[in-house]
Each structure stands twice: as C-alpha cells, then as structure tokens.
Amino acid sequence: MTDRSASRVVLCPRCAAAVAWTPTNRFRPFCSERCKTIDLGAWANEEYRFASKDDDGGLPTEDDQRG
C-alpha cells in the first residue's frame, strides 16, 4: 500500500515551482492565484491551441455554409 500521509508534489504548469497536491491547496495544479490567472488569460487570448486535422483555424468554409 502507499503512504497517504506523504503529499504528492507536482510542478506548476505556469512557472514550474514545486506545488503540494493537497486538498488545502486551492490553486492546484498552480502554485498561486497569480499563475492560475495568467494561465486563464492565455486561454482567453487563444495562446493555447488543440491540434486538429483541419488547418483552417476552425472557421467554417463556404462548403460548410452551403450544406
């Protein structure tokens, strides 16, 4: 069995600081509210993208609009 008293440590996806993965850390997986807010802003500014089969940026084409 694993020892549940030892908390898991992960890296903050924004700044790579070590973060304890515990229920008391309300910002997990981030180290702070600042890193969480910066990351949310990056999503809102469309700085992150998912790979897709299409390379059209997800915009409808004329063929899509004609049906």
N, C-alpha and C positions, 0 to 999 in steps of 0.2 A: 504494500500500500504506500501511497505517497503521503508526505507530511504536509497537511493543510495549513499548519501554523506558519510555514515559510511562504511569504508572498512572492508571486511571480513578478519579475522586473522586465519591462518592455521599453523600447525606445520611442520617444515622442516622434510622430511622423513629420513634424514640422522642424524641430531643432535638434533631434537625436539625443536629447537629455534622457537619462535613465528615469523611468517612472514606475512606481509600485502599482501593480494591478490589484487594487483592493476596492471594496465597496465604499470606503471612505473617500477615495479619490474621485470627486465628481466631474473631473475633466478628462478622465481616461478615455482614450489612449494618449491624450495630450498631457503635457506637464503643467499647463496653466490655462487660464481663461484667454490670455493673450494669444497663445499658439492656436487654441481652438477657434478664436475669432478670425485670425489671419487665414487659417485653412478654409473656413466658411466663405470668407471673402474671395479666395482663389476660385472656389467652386462657382460663386456668383458671377465672377468675371470671366467664366468659361476658360480658365487657365488649365484645367484638367479635362481630358477627353478620353472617351472609351473608343477602342479600336472597333471599326466596323468593316463590313465587306464593301460598302459603298465609300467612295471618296468625294462625295458631293456635299459633305458637311451636314447631311440630314435634311436639306431643303428639298421640297417637292419639285419634281421636274415637270415639264409640260405634259409628258406622257401620263404622269401620275394624276394630273389635274383633269385630263380628258376622260379618265376612267377606263 
